[in-house]
């Protein structure tokens, strides 16, 4: 027998001696017989470090899951790296996760800028890039980014829902859109065009602003003078309070929608004035864990029991912790659907295979759906109105997306 022939036989014997699980684990990044390694980058330092609590809540959920035996006999090793909300650092840290740590996939990375810096890299590498903490619509572009999925409804979906409701109330409504001159703001314009189609130019007057502008007064005066009786403020940060305040000062009484991103009572409503904010409408898709209306809800009760046990340092009333818990549940479902096959192709296939999935912290009637050609898991929202004291939900769930 030749030496080369002997080597082939010995190699075959060695492979046969390995268990199927061992062979599978060796061929699959991030997977061993006992561990499933996943990774993320987030802002644990820097200007938006408060949002890093999202991933800490997820880590706590995975700790709970590991105590219960893990997933398919493997414990989850969730590696969280700080990028300080610096896109260059995000790329550096993501390369470390993929090339050095060899994670199976990336989960819930934070921010439009940071994710924009890595999206081509991870898609070229074929690494699942799942349930991002972003709200731009471009993340649902399955043709360009087949390995990427966002989670929350996009600004474009939110705009579609605002327009649909406004037209239900008044089919002849004239609509003003105040929008930030960036991808996020332009999603509000795109959502209006989705619904209105060829009628857009006859119905809508849009005015943009820059994040460096000291006020949006001139834009709002322009929109009022256009005769608009509906206003969509597609804005961020301080511009939410500014738009509410100026509309009130002008004595203008439009049906005023503000994006959910600026619906915080402490950051927007109180600075604008609780009375001035009366009647303002926004959207919502998840239960408010601080609302006594949900105090006997099974999903909220489970979350409130989970926090002190697994994330004692976290604030149980913090929206971002509830959001982290919710998304971890969705990720858990994807991994269950993999049925022990944690190859990257299997993981993305199951992330693309969520059908009418309910979640204990989603509002009733809102379900998660994905497919290889639908990378927008949530396209339903309910509206809520500021009644002078609190947000009050009303009406039925409204479907965005395909119109």
C-alpha positions in Angstrom: 0.0 0.0 0.0 1.4 3.4 -0.9 2.0 6.0 1.8 -0.5 8.4 0.1 -3.2 5.7 0.1 -2.5 4.9 3.8 -2.9 8.6 4.6 -6.3 8.8 2.9 -7.5 5.7 4.9 -6.2 7.1 8.1 -7.9 10.5 7.4 -11.1 8.7 6.7 -10.9 6.7 9.9 -10.3 9.8 11.9 -13.3 11.6 10.4 -15.5 8.6 11.0 -14.4 8.6 14.7 -15.7 12.1 15.2 -19.3 12.5 16.2 -21.7 14.2 13.8 -21.9 17.1 16.2 -18.1 17.5 16.3 -17.8 17.6 12.6 -20.7 20.1 12.3 -19.2 22.3 15.0 -15.8 22.4 13.4 -17.3 23.5 10.1 -19.6 26.2 11.6 -18.2 29.5 12.9 -19.2 30.3 16.5 -20.5 26.8 17.2 -19.0 24.1 19.4 -20.5 21.1 21.1 -21.4 23.2 24.1 -21.5 26.9 22.9 -23.1 29.2 20.4 -21.1 32.4 20.1 -22.9 35.6 18.9 -21.7 39.2 18.9 -22.7 42.8 18.8 -21.4 46.3 18.9 -23.1 49.1 20.8 -22.5 52.4 22.5 -21.3 51.6 26.1 -19.5 55.0 26.0 -20.0 58.2 24.0 -22.9 60.4 23.2 -25.7 57.8 23.2 -24.3 55.4 25.8 -27.7 55.2 27.5 -28.8 53.0 24.6 -26.2 50.4 25.5 -28.7 49.1 28.0 -30.6 47.4 25.2 -27.8 44.9 24.8 -27.3 44.5 28.5 -31.0 43.5 28.8 -30.4 41.0 25.9 -27.4 39.6 27.7 -29.6 39.1 30.8 -32.2 37.3 28.8 -29.5 34.9 27.4 -28.3 34.4 30.9 -31.8 33.2 31.8 -31.9 31.0 28.7 -28.6 29.5 29.6 -29.8 28.7 33.1 -32.7 26.9 31.5 -30.3 24.7 29.5 -29.5 26.9 26.5 -30.5 26.2 23.0 -30.1 22.7 21.4 -27.7 21.8 24.2 -25.5 24.8 23.8 -25.0 27.9 26.0 -25.1 31.3 24.4 -21.9 33.3 24.6 -23.0 36.9 23.8 -20.0 39.2 23.2 -20.8 42.9 23.5 -18.1 45.3 22.2 -18.1 49.1 22.7 -17.9 51.2 19.6 -18.7 54.6 21.3 -21.1 55.2 18.4 -18.1 55.8 16.2 -18.6 54.1 12.8 -14.9 53.6 12.3 -14.7 51.9 15.6 -17.8 49.8 14.7 -16.0 48.4 11.7 -12.9 47.6 13.7 -14.9 45.9 16.4 -17.1 44.0 14.0 -14.0 42.7 12.2 -12.8 41.5 15.5 -16.1 39.7 16.2 -16.2 38.0 12.7 -12.5 37.3 12.1 -11.0 36.8 15.6 -14.0 35.7 17.7 -15.6 33.9 14.8 -19.1 34.6 16.0 -22.0 32.7 14.3 -23.9 35.9 13.6 -24.3 39.6 14.7 -27.4 40.7 16.7 -29.0 44.0 17.4 -26.1 46.4 16.5 -27.0 50.0 17.3 -27.3 53.0 15.0 -27.6 54.0 11.4 -24.0 55.4 11.1 -22.4 52.4 12.8 -24.4 49.9 10.8 -23.8 51.8 7.5 -20.1 51.4 8.1 -20.3 47.6 8.3 -23.3 46.5 6.2 -21.3 45.8 3.0 -18.6 44.0 4.9 -20.9 41.6 6.7 -23.0 41.0 3.6 -19.9 40.2 1.6 -18.8 37.8 4.3 -22.2 36.2 4.5 -22.7 36.9 8.2 -26.3 37.2 9.5 -26.7 40.8 10.6 -30.0 40.5 12.5 -32.6 42.7 14.2 -30.6 46.0 14.1 -31.5 48.8 16.5 -32.2 51.3 13.7 -35.3 52.9 12.1 -34.3 53.8 8.6 -36.1 52.0 5.7 -33.0 51.2 3.8 -32.2 48.3 6.2 -35.2 46.4 4.7 -33.5 46.3 1.2 -33.2 42.6 0.9 -31.8 42.7 -2.6 -28.8 44.9 -1.6 -28.4 43.5 1.9 -29.7 39.8 1.9 -28.0 39.0 5.2 -29.4 42.1 7.1 -32.7 42.6 8.9 -33.9 45.5 11.1 -36.5 45.0 13.8 -38.6 48.1 14.6 -41.0 49.7 12.1 -39.2 52.1 9.8 -39.9 55.8 9.5 -41.3 55.1 6.1 -43.8 52.6 7.5 -44.7 55.1 10.2 -45.3 57.8 7.6 -47.5 55.4 5.6 -49.6 54.8 8.7 -50.0 58.5 9.5 -51.1 59.2 5.9 -53.6 56.4 5.8 -55.2 57.5 9.1 -55.3 61.2 7.9 -57.0 60.2 4.7 -59.5 58.1 6.6 -60.5 61.1 8.6 -60.5 63.5 5.6 -60.0 62.1 2.1 -59.4 65.7 0.8 -56.8 66.5 3.4 -53.9 68.8 2.5 -50.7 67.5 4.2 -47.6 69.3 5.3 -44.4 67.4 6.0 -41.5 68.8 8.1 -38.6 66.5 7.6 -34.9 66.3 8.6 -32.7 66.5 5.5 -31.2 63.0 5.8 -32.2 59.4 5.1 -34.5 59.3 8.1 -36.4 62.5 7.2 -36.6 61.5 3.6 -38.3 58.2 4.6 -41.3 60.3 5.7 -41.6 61.8 2.3 -41.2 58.3 0.7 -43.9 56.9 2.9 -46.3 59.7 1.8 -45.5 59.0 -1.9 -46.1 55.2 -1.3 -49.7 56.0 -0.2 -50.6 58.9 -2.4 -48.8 57.9 -5.6 -49.6 60.3 -8.5 -51.6 62.6 -6.1 -48.6 63.4 -4.0 -47.7 66.7 -5.6 -51.3 67.9 -5.4 -51.7 66.9 -1.7 -48.4 67.5 0.0 -46.2 70.4 0.8 -42.8 69.4 2.2 -40.1 71.5 3.9 -36.8 70.3 5.1 -34.4 71.5 7.9 -30.8 70.8 8.8 -29.8 69.4 12.2 -27.7 72.5 12.6 -30.7 74.9 12.2 -31.5 76.9 15.3 -35.2 76.7 14.8 -37.8 75.3 12.3 -40.0 78.3 12.6 -39.8 79.5 9.0 -40.5 76.0 7.7 -43.6 75.6 9.8 -44.9 79.1 8.8 -44.5 78.0 5.2 -46.4 74.8 5.8 -49.2 76.6 7.6 -49.5 79.1 4.7 -49.8 76.2 2.2 -53.2 75.5 3.7 -52.2 72.2 5.2 -54.6 70.8 7.7 -52.4 67.8 8.5 -48.8 68.1 9.7 -46.2 65.3 9.9 -43.2 66.3 11.9 -40.5 63.8 10.7 -38.0 65.1 13.1 -35.5 64.1 15.8 -34.3 65.3 19.2 -35.1 68.9 20.2 -37.0 69.5 17.0 -40.0 67.5 18.3 -40.6 70.0 21.1 -39.8 72.9 18.8 -42.4 71.9 16.2 -45.2 71.4 18.8 -44.4 74.7 20.5 -44.4 76.7 17.2 -47.6 75.1 15.9 -49.3 76.2 19.1 -47.8 79.7 18.9 -49.1 80.1 15.3 -52.6 79.2 16.4 -52.5 76.5 13.8 -54.8 73.5 14.5 -53.7 70.7 12.1 -53.9 67.0 12.8 -50.3 66.9 14.0 -48.3 63.7 13.9 -44.9 63.4 15.5 -42.6 60.5 15.0 -42.5 57.9 17.8 -38.8 58.7 18.2 -39.7 62.1 19.7 -42.8 61.0 21.7 -41.0 61.0 25.1 -42.9 62.8 27.7 -39.8 64.0 29.5 -37.8 65.0 26.4 -40.5 66.4 24.1 -44.0 66.8 25.7 -42.9 68.6 28.9 -40.4 71.0 27.2 -43.1 71.8 24.5 -45.8 72.2 27.2 -48.3 69.6 28.2 -51.2 71.9 27.3 -49.7 73.0 24.0 -49.2 69.3 23.1 -52.9 68.5 23.5 -54.2 66.4 20.5 -50.7 65.6 19.1 -50.7 62.0 17.7 -47.9 59.5 17.5 -47.5 55.8 16.8 -46.7 52.8 19.0 -46.1 49.1 18.5 -45.2 47.8 22.0 -46.8 47.8 25.4 -45.8 50.6 27.8 -44.5 48.6 30.8 -45.1 51.6 33.0 -48.8 51.9 32.0 -51.2 50.5 34.7 -53.4 49.3 31.9 -51.0 46.4 31.4 -50.3 45.6 35.1 -52.2 42.3 34.9 -50.9 41.5 31.4 -49.0 38.2 31.4 -46.2 39.4 29.1 -45.6 42.6 31.1 -45.7 40.7 34.4 -43.1 38.2 33.1 -40.8 41.1 32.0 -41.2 42.8 35.4 -40.4 39.6 37.2 -37.4 39.0 34.9 -35.7 42.3 35.4 -34.8 42.2 39.2 -33.7 38.5 38.9 -31.5 38.8 35.8 -30.7 42.5 35.4 -30.9 43.9 38.8 -28.9 47.0 37.8 -31.3 47.9 35.0 -34.3 50.1 35.3 -37.5 48.0 34.9 -39.4 51.1 33.7 -36.8 51.9 31.0 -38.3 51.5 27.5 -34.9 50.4 26.1 -34.7 47.5 28.5 -38.1 46.3 27.5 -37.1 46.6 23.9 -33.9 44.6 24.5 -35.9 41.9 26.3 -38.5 41.8 23.4 -35.9 41.4 20.7 -34.0 38.7 22.6 -37.3 36.7 22.6 -37.5 37.0 18.8 -33.8 35.9 18.5 -34.6 33.0 20.7 -37.4 32.0 18.4 -35.2 32.1 15.4 -32.6 29.8 17.1 -35.3 27.4 18.1 -36.5 27.2 14.5 -32.9 26.3 13.5 -33.4 22.9 15.2 -29.7 22.6 16.1 -28.4 23.6 12.7 -26.5 26.9 13.5 -24.8 27.3 10.2 -25.0 30.9 8.9 -27.2 29.8 6.1 -29.6 28.1 8.5 -29.7 31.1 10.8 -30.5 33.6 8.0 -33.1 31.1 6.5 -35.0 31.0 9.8 -34.7 34.8 10.4 -36.4 35.0 7.0 -39.1 32.5 8.1 -41.1 34.2 10.9 -44.8 33.8 10.3 -47.4 35.8 12.3 -45.1 35.6 15.3 -46.5 37.2 18.4 -44.4 38.6 21.2 -45.4 39.2 24.8 -44.5 42.9 24.7 -46.1 43.7 21.3 -49.5 45.3 21.3 -52.4 42.9 20.6 -52.9 42.3 16.9 -49.3 43.2 15.9 -47.3 40.3 14.5 -43.9 39.7 13.1 -43.5 38.5 9.6 -40.4 38.0 7.5 -39.5 36.2 4.3 -36.5 36.2 1.9 -38.2 39.1 0.1 -39.6 40.9 3.2 -36.9 42.2 5.6 -39.3 44.5 7.5 -40.4 42.3 10.5 -42.9 44.9 11.9 -45.2 46.9 9.6 -48.1 47.5 11.9 -48.7 50.2 14.5 -51.4 51.7 16.6 -51.9 55.4 17.1 -52.0 57.3 20.4 -53.0 60.8 21.3 -51.7 63.2 24.0 -54.7 64.0 26.2 -53.0 66.6 28.3 -51.8 64.1 30.9 -50.7 61.0 29.1 -50.6 59.2 25.8 -53.9 57.4 25.1 -54.1 54.7 22.4 -57.1 54.8 20.1 -58.4 53.0 17.0 -57.3 49.7 15.6 -53.9 48.5 14.4 -53.0 50.0 11.0 -51.0 48.1 8.5 -48.1 49.8 6.7 -45.8 48.2 4.1 -47.3 47.3 0.8 -50.0 49.9 -0.2 
